[in-house]
């Protein structure tokens, strides 16, 4: 899969340094694996959930949430938001 954009990950871990290692791990796995659907993602990331047309990943022991739009047919993953759990719970990302 091609992850767009790694810059969003770097920006987040610059502010939250403890997220760098788990975000790098997520990025490496996503880049090196060809997922065909959400069920395939669930085999690698059991906590991944579909929310409307987005996929939500728990990152770093559920401290962070990564929200992505995944286009399986084009093998592209668009990072929409990287949030702390508290920011995610506010729900502003749904707008």
N, C-alpha and C positions, 0 to 999 in steps of 0.2 A: 504494500500500500504506500502511496505517496502522501506524506503528512504536510499539510499546509495550515498553519505556518509555525515553524519551530520558534520563530521570534516571539510569539505569544507565550510559549513555554519559558523562554529565557527571561522575558520581562517579568513574569510571575515569580520565578525563582530568585531573581535579583531582589525582590521585595520580601520573599519568604524562602530564605536559603535552605531550610529543612526540606523543602519540596524538590530540590534539584535532583537528588538521586532517584526518587521514585518517578519523577517526570522523565528523566533520561531513560530509565528502564522502560516505561510505557512507550516512549518514542522509538526506542530500539526494537521492541517487539512489534509495534505497528508497522515500522518500515520493512521489517524482514519477513512478514507473514502476509499471505494473500487470503484475507478473510472473504467468504462468499455471502455471509449473512450474519444476523445477530446471534443466531445459535452457535455459529463457529466462533464468534468473538467470546461468547459465554463459556466456551471450553477453556479459553486462555484467561479470560477476565470474568470469573463467575458472578461478580457483583455488578456487571454492566447491565444497564436497564434502558429500555426505549421509553422516551418521554416525547410524545407526539412524533415528529419526524427527526428527532435528535437522539443521540446515544449518550448516556451519562455514565462516566467511569468514576469509581471511588479510587482515590490515589493516596498513597502514604498512610495506609491503615485507616482510611475514611476521614483523614484530616482535611483533605482537599477533594474537589470535584472538578473533573474535566468534562466539558460538554462539547460534543463534536457532531458534525453533520457528515455522515458516511455515504459515499456513492460507490456501492460495491461494483456496479457495472463498469465504472471508470477507474476503480481502484484508487480512489482519492478520499482522504480524511481531512476535513476542514475543521480546525480547532476554533470553536466559537467563543468559549469562555473557559478560563481556569480560575476557580474561586476557592476561598476557604469554605469550610462546611457552613459557617455562620452566614457568609454572603449568599451561598446557595439557598439556604433556608429562607432568606428574605424574598426570594422568588422574582426579583427584578429581571433576571436573565430570561424569563419566559416571554417578555414583551418584545 
